[in-house]
Amino acid sequence: MIWGIQMRSTFLAAAMALALPAMAGAQDIPAEPTPQSIALELFDAANRYIDQEDYEGARRTLEAALDLKPGHSAIYRGLFIVARRADRPEDAFRALEGMARAGISFDPGNAVAWLQAADQARYAAVAAQLAANAAPIGQAERFAVIDAPDALIEGVAKDIETDRLFLSSVASREILLLEPFARDEPIVFADREDGLWSVFGLAVDDRTRVVWAASGVVPQTPLEDGEEEGTALFAFDLMTGDLFRRYEIEGAGQIADFVVRDGIVYASDAREPRIYVLNSVSGDLEVLVEDARFVNLQGLALARGALYAADYAMGIWRIDLGDQSVSLVRNGSESLMGIDGLLNTRDGRLIAVRNGTRPHQVMAIDLDRDGYAVESTEVLLRGHPDMGANTEPTLVDLADGRGWLVANSAWPQFPEDGSTPEETRPATVILELDLGE
């Protein structure tokens, strides 16, 4: 998940309760300014303006932050709160309309009467748009229900040849296997005896017949006394489950997710501003690109001759596989913040799982011809009954025009302090989507 991996922590903008998702392990502010470091400075400035009741100053600084992070829901919420405090309904309407265009849902709460008094017709219009953003869209069928509430399942990988499904567990430190005729009865495929810490991203490589797994340590990882922390990419024999090899690299923070093509693995680091490459199963992990602008890298995809990396706090980066140049994909109207899972279809469409911005959804992203900007987006799945309120969709796998989604990973119910919530953790649901390819 971050992952939404609750790698998410929160920078408190105390005066206006502005929450900025910024996964744990995000790097320190670098010596050279980056969009993230500048945005943090702007948030600090906005807080100071609010303390001084200089709401115009707060508005200007938050709008400057929005230029750096287009479609960031927390910034829009901050702008709305500032407008409310300043008694400026025009500014409040602009913030709400920005959320509506970005596909964000929002409840104005006790500000409704204030907005209606200012312009009832305008409020009715934007309220309808915000409600539409949260309305259910798309269809998906239950593929499996795994009654393992303490496993904290994060990733999924499908082997089309055998119709077997693999799942990654954060809290049980396992890779689970579902056989086609016993989908609700998980078998342990690999576990801590193979050296695994918490398991995040998974992939089945049809070419090498390997199950790839990214593993590392988060606060929810159960460690033995004296056990060392670490992170690595693991390769297991697809049929036997035997560990083929473990790949580590100096300076890695947390290998999180990856994409595999033609036996080559590209892996993201959620804690360090790096993307790795493994050119063959007999090779070694190498740094493909390191860029201080990366904040919290998640899913990866290959399209338009480039590598695309979801950054939970920034959007989507494009990495040129020739010269390793890095640029931020220009978004359209839809917010690209809070994307966890990211993969590509055969025709180069990006499929993204967004769980860091409300509403949670699976969406398709069509890039322009050059691959530097979003041409259009389409919501494929939103508001499904299995995408529960106190859970979140995380990762997805794609094959043969279909997708398999972890619909309700229970990250919000696994506190970092190890405590157990009062509410019952749900069974994990894997949904199957028809992508219409």
C-alpha positions in Angstrom: 0.0 0.0 0.0 2.3 2.1 0.3 1.5 1.5 0.0 -1.0 3.2 1.3 1.0 0.9 2.9 0.5 2.6 6.0 3.5 3.9 5.2 1.4 6.9 5.3 2.1 9.4 8.1 0.6 12.8 8.5 2.0 16.3 8.5 -0.4 18.2 10.7 -1.5 21.6 9.6 -2.9 22.1 13.1 -4.8 25.3 12.6 -6.9 23.9 9.7 -6.6 20.1 10.3 -4.9 19.7 6.9 -3.6 16.1 6.5 -0.9 15.6 3.9 -0.3 11.9 3.0 3.4 11.3 3.0 4.3 7.7 3.6 6.6 6.8 6.3 10.1 6.5 5.2 9.9 9.4 2.8 13.3 10.9 2.5 14.5 13.9 4.4 14.2 17.3 2.7 17.1 17.4 0.3 19.7 20.1 0.0 18.4 21.2 -3.4 14.7 22.2 -3.4 12.2 19.7 -4.8 8.5 20.1 -5.4 7.9 18.2 -2.2 10.2 20.3 -0.1 8.8 23.5 -1.5 5.3 22.3 -0.9 6.1 21.5 2.8 7.5 25.0 3.2 4.3 26.4 1.7 2.2 24.3 4.2 4.3 25.7 7.1 3.8 29.2 5.7 0.0 28.6 5.4 -0.2 27.5 9.0 1.6 30.7 10.1 -0.7 32.8 8.1 -3.7 31.0 9.7 -2.3 31.6 13.2 -2.1 35.3 12.3 -5.6 35.2 10.8 -4.1 36.3 7.5 -6.4 34.1 5.4 -5.5 35.8 2.2 -1.8 34.9 2.7 -2.9 31.3 3.6 -5.0 31.1 0.4 -2.1 32.3 -1.8 0.4 29.9 -0.3 -2.0 26.9 -0.6 -2.8 27.8 -4.2 1.0 27.8 -4.9 1.2 24.4 -3.3 -1.6 23.2 -5.6 0.4 24.3 -8.6 3.1 21.9 -7.4 0.7 19.1 -6.6 -2.3 19.4 -9.0 -5.4 17.6 -7.7 -4.1 17.1 -4.2 -7.3 16.6 -2.1 -5.7 17.8 1.2 -4.8 21.2 -0.4 -8.3 21.6 -1.7 -9.6 20.8 1.8 -7.3 23.4 3.2 -8.4 26.0 0.7 -12.0 25.3 1.7 -11.3 25.6 5.4 -9.5 28.9 4.9 -12.3 30.2 2.8 -14.8 29.3 5.5 -12.8 31.0 8.2 -12.4 34.1 6.1 -16.1 34.1 5.3 -15.4 34.1 1.6 -17.9 31.8 -0.1 -16.6 32.6 -3.6 -13.2 31.0 -2.6 -15.1 28.1 -1.0 -17.0 27.4 -4.2 -13.8 27.5 -6.2 -12.2 24.9 -3.9 -15.3 22.7 -4.2 -15.4 23.0 -7.9 -11.8 22.1 -8.1 -12.5 18.9 -6.2 -15.4 18.1 -8.4 -13.2 18.5 -11.6 -10.5 16.3 -10.0 -12.9 13.5 -9.3 -12.7 14.0 -5.5 -15.6 13.4 -3.1 -16.1 15.8 -0.2 -18.8 16.6 2.4 -19.0 20.3 3.3 -20.6 19.4 6.6 -22.0 22.3 8.6 -20.9 24.7 5.9 -23.9 23.7 3.7 -26.3 26.4 5.0 -23.6 29.1 4.6 -23.0 28.0 0.9 -26.7 27.8 0.1 -27.2 31.3 1.5 -24.4 32.6 -0.7 -25.6 31.0 -3.9 -28.1 28.2 -3.7 -28.0 27.2 -7.4 -24.2 27.1 -7.5 -24.1 25.0 -4.4 -26.7 22.6 -5.8 -24.6 22.2 -9.0 -21.3 21.5 -7.2 -23.0 19.3 -4.6 -24.4 17.1 -7.4 -20.9 16.9 -9.0 -19.3 15.9 -5.7 -22.0 13.2 -5.1 -21.5 11.9 -8.6 -17.8 11.5 -8.0 -18.6 9.0 -5.2 -21.4 7.1 -7.0 -20.7 3.4 -7.7 -19.4 2.7 -11.2 -18.4 -0.6 -12.9 -18.8 -4.2 -12.2 -16.6 -6.9 -10.7 -17.2 -10.4 -9.5 -15.8 -12.1 -6.4 -13.0 -14.4 -7.4 -12.0 -15.5 -3.9 -12.7 -14.7 -0.2 -9.8 -15.4 2.1 -10.8 -15.8 5.8 -7.5 -14.8 7.2 -8.3 -11.5 8.9 -4.9 -11.2 10.6 -2.8 -11.7 7.4 -3.1 -8.1 6.0 -3.1 -9.1 2.4 -1.5 -6.5 0.1 -0.6 -7.9 -3.3 -1.9 -10.4 -5.9 -0.5 -12.2 -8.9 -2.2 -14.5 -11.4 -0.7 -17.5 -13.2 -2.8 -17.8 -16.3 -1.4 -21.2 -17.3 -2.4 -22.9 -14.1 -5.2 -20.6 -13.0 -3.5 -20.3 -9.6 -3.5 -17.1 -7.7 -0.8 -15.8 -5.4 -1.3 -13.4 -2.5 1.1 -11.5 -0.3 0.7 -11.1 3.4 2.2 -8.3 5.4 1.4 -9.4 9.0 1.9 -13.1 8.5 5.1 -12.8 6.4 3.8 -15.2 3.8 3.0 -15.8 0.2 -0.3 -17.6 -0.1 -1.5 -19.8 -2.9 -5.0 -20.3 -4.1 -5.6 -23.4 -6.3 -8.3 -23.1 -8.9 -10.7 -25.5 -7.2 -10.1 -24.3 -3.7 -10.0 -20.5 -4.0 -11.1 -20.0 -0.4 -8.5 -22.3 1.1 -5.1 -20.6 1.0 -2.0 -22.7 1.1 1.4 -21.3 2.3 3.6 -21.1 -0.7 6.6 -19.3 1.0 7.1 -17.8 4.5 9.6 -16.4 6.9 11.5 -19.7 6.8 12.5 -18.6 3.3 13.8 -15.3 4.7 10.7 -13.3 4.0 9.8 -10.2 6.0 6.4 -8.6 5.2 5.5 -9.3 1.6 4.2 -6.5 -0.7 4.2 -6.6 -4.5 4.0 -9.9 -6.3 4.3 -11.0 -10.0 4.3 -14.2 -12.0 6.9 -14.1 -14.8 5.6 -16.3 -17.6 9.0 -16.3 -19.3 11.1 -17.5 -16.4 8.3 -19.3 -14.5 9.2 -17.4 -11.4 7.1 -15.8 -8.7 8.7 -12.5 -7.8 8.1 -11.0 -4.4 9.1 -7.7 -2.8 9.7 -7.9 0.9 10.7 -5.6 3.7 9.8 -4.3 7.2 7.0 -1.9 8.3 5.6 -1.3 11.8 3.1 -4.1 11.2 5.9 -6.6 10.5 6.1 -9.2 13.4 9.8 -9.5 14.0 11.5 -12.1 16.4 13.6 -10.7 19.2 17.0 -9.7 17.7 15.9 -10.3 14.1 17.5 -7.9 11.7 15.4 -5.7 9.4 16.0 -5.6 5.7 14.5 -5.5 2.2 15.0 -7.7 -0.8 13.5 -9.0 -4.0 12.8 -12.7 -3.9 12.5 -15.2 -6.8 10.6 -18.5 -6.2 10.1 -21.4 -8.5 6.5 -21.1 -9.8 5.7 -24.8 -9.4 7.7 -26.0 -6.4 7.9 -22.9 -4.3 11.6 -23.4 -3.8 13.6 -20.2 -3.3 15.7 -19.6 -6.4 17.5 -16.5 -5.3 17.2 -13.4 -3.0 18.4 -10.0 -4.5 19.6 -7.2 -2.2 21.2 -3.9 -3.0 23.1 -1.5 -0.8 21.2 1.6 0.3 17.8 0.1 -0.4 15.0 1.4 2.0 12.0 -0.7 1.1 11.5 -2.5 -2.2 7.8 -2.1 -2.7 6.4 -3.0 -6.1 7.6 -3.9 -9.5 6.7 -4.7 -13.1 8.2 -7.6 -15.1 8.6 -7.8 -18.9 10.7 -10.3 -20.9 12.5 -11.5 -17.8 13.5 -7.9 -16.8 12.3 -6.7 -13.4 11.9 -3.0 -12.6 11.3 -2.4 -8.9 10.4 0.7 -6.9 11.7 1.8 -3.5 9.1 3.3 -1.2 11.6 4.8 1.2 14.5 5.9 -1.0 14.1 8.0 -4.2 15.2 5.1 -6.4 14.0 2.6 -9.0 16.0 -0.6 -9.5 16.4 -2.9 -12.5 17.3 -6.6 -12.6 18.2 -7.6 -16.2 18.1 -11.4 -15.7 17.5 -13.9 -12.9 21.2 -14.6 -12.9 22.1 -10.9 -12.6 22.1 -8.4 -9.7 19.9 -5.5 -8.7 21.2 -2.2 -10.1 20.0 1.4 -9.6 18.1 2.4 -12.8 17.5 5.9 -11.7 17.8 8.0 -8.5 16.0 11.3 -8.3 15.5 13.5 -5.3 12.1 14.5 -6.6 10.7 11.1 -5.9 8.7 11.0 -2.6 7.0 7.7 -2.1 7.2 5.4 -5.1 4.6 2.6 -5.5 3.4 0.7 -8.6 5.2 0.6 -11.9 4.1 0.1 -15.5 5.6 -0.1 -19.0 4.0 1.9 -21.8 4.9 4.1 -24.7 8.5 2.9 -24.6 9.0 4.2 -21.0 8.6 3.2 -17.4 5.9 4.9 -15.3 6.1 5.1 -11.5 3.2 6.0 -9.2 4.3 8.4 -6.5 1.8 8.5 -3.7 2.5 12.2 -3.0 3.3 13.6 -6.5 1.4 11.7 -9.2 3.0 9.6 -11.9 6.6 9.9 -13.1 7.8 9.0 -16.6 11.3 7.5 -16.8 12.9 7.3 -20.2 14.5 3.8 -20.5 17.1 5.2 -22.9 18.6 8.2 -21.1 16.9 7.7 -17.7 15.5 11.2 -17.8 12.6 11.8 -15.4 9.6 13.9 -15.9 6.2 14.2 -14.1 3.3 13.2 -16.2 1.0 16.1 -16.8 -2.4 15.1 -15.4 -5.8 16.0 -17.0 -8.8 16.8 -14.8 -8.6 13.7 -12.7 -6.4 13.6 -9.6 -3.4 11.3 -9.8 -2.6 11.6 -6.1 -2.7 8.6 -3.8 -2.1 5.9 -6.5 -0.9 2.6 -5.0 -1.2 -0.1 -7.6 -0.2 0.6 -11.2 0.2 -1.7 -14.2 -0.2 -1.6 -18.0 -2.5 -3.4 -20.4 -1.2 -4.9 -23.6 -2.1 -1.8 -25.5 -0.3 0.6 -23.2 -3.2 1.7 -21.1 -2.3 2.3 -17.4 -4.6 0.7 -14.8 -4.3 2.5 -11.5 -5.6 1.7 -8.0 -6.2 5.0 -6.1 -6.6 4.6 -2.3 -5.0 7.8 -1.0 -7.7 10.1 -2.3 -11.4 9.7 -1.8 -13.2 8.1 -3.4 -11.1 4.9 -3.7 -11.3 3.6 -7.2 -9.7 1.7 -10.1 -9.2 3.8 -13.1 -7.7 3.5 -16.6 -5.3 6.3 -17.7 -4.8 6.9 -21.4 -1.6 8.8 -22.3 -1.1 11.1 -25.2 0.9 9.9 -28.2 4.3 10.9 -26.7 3.5 9.5 -23.2 4.2 12.7 -21.3 0.6 13.7 -20.5 -2.8 12.2 -19.6 -5.1 12.3 -22.5 -8.1 10.9 -20.7 -9.2 8.8 -17.7 -12.0 6.3 -17.1 -13.2 5.1 -13.8 -13.5 1.3 -14.1 -14.6 0.4 -10.5 -15.8 2.5 -7.6 -18.1 2.0 -4.7 -18.2 -1.8 -5.0 -19.9 -3.4 -1.9 -16.6 -5.2 -1.1 -14.6 -2.0 -1.2 -15.5 -1.3 2.4 -15.4 2.0 4.3 -12.6 1.1 6.7 -10.5 -0.8 4.2 -8.8 0.1 0.9 -8.1 -1.5 -2.4 -4.3 -2.0 -2.9 -2.7 -3.9 -5.8 -4.0 -5.4 -9.0 -2.7 -7.9 -11.5 -3.6 -8.0 -15.2 -3.7 -10.7 -17.8 -5.8 -11.6 -20.9 -8.0 -8.5 -20.6 -8.9 -9.1 -17.0 -7.8 -7.8 -13.7 -7.6 -9.3 -10.1 -7.8 -6.7 -7.3 -7.3 -6.9 -3.6 -10.5 -5.0 -2.9 -10.4 -4.5 0.9 -7.0 -4.6 2.4 -7.4 -3.8 6.1 -4.5 -1.4 6.6 -6.6 1.1 8.6 -7.3 -1.8 11.1 -3.6 -2.6 11.7 -2.3 0.2 13.9 1.4 0.8 13.8 1.7 0.3 17.6 0.5 -3.3 17.2 -2.7 -2.8 19.1 -5.9 -4.7 18.0 -8.9 -2.5 17.0 -12.3 -3.2 18.5 -13.9 -3.8 15.2 -13.6 -7.2 13.5 -11.2 -7.3 10.6 -12.8 -8.6 7.5 -12.0 -11.5 5.3 -10.1 -10.4 2.2 -12.0 -10.2 -1.1 -10.3 -10.6 -4.4 -12.4 -9.1 -7.2 -12.1 -10.0 -10.9 -12.7 -7.2 -13.4 -13.3 -7.5 -17.1 -11.1 -4.7 -18.7 -12.9 -5.0 -22.0 -9.7 -5.5 -24.1 
